[in-house]
Amino acid sequence: MSAEGGAGRVGAGNGSVELVGVTKRFGTVTAVDAIDIQVRPGEFLSLLGPHIGAT
């Protein structure tokens, strides 16, 4: 699975992770559209959808 558009990067020496403008599509369905997320040191992030058991 890959993200389209946007960029992921690790913060400059601070251990944070930042996603900017990320879009994810499954065929013609857009699941995530241009979201920005930043996870700072010590934080946890989980994104769950309606089919969390599906792979």
GIKA-V804569 format. One record per residue. RES is the residue in one letter. SS is DSSP state (@ for helix, = for strand, . for the rest). PSI is psi in whole degrees, 0 to 359 (* if undefined). Layout:
res = <RES RES>
ss = <SS SS>
psi = <PSI PSI>
//
This chain:
res = <M S A E G G A G R V G A G N G S V E L V G V T K R F G T V T A V D A I D I Q V R P G E F L S L L G P H I G A T>
ss = <. . . = . . = = = = . . . . . . = = = = = = = = = = . . = = = = = = = = = = = . . . . . . . . . . . . . . . .>
psi = <134 153 148 145 181 186 144 143 153 133 154 86 1 359 9 160 134 131 131 123 37 133 137 127 147 97 239 357 125 112 322 132 106 52 154 132 137 129 118 162 133 351 155 145 135 131 120 139 189 342 58 341 349 147 *>
//
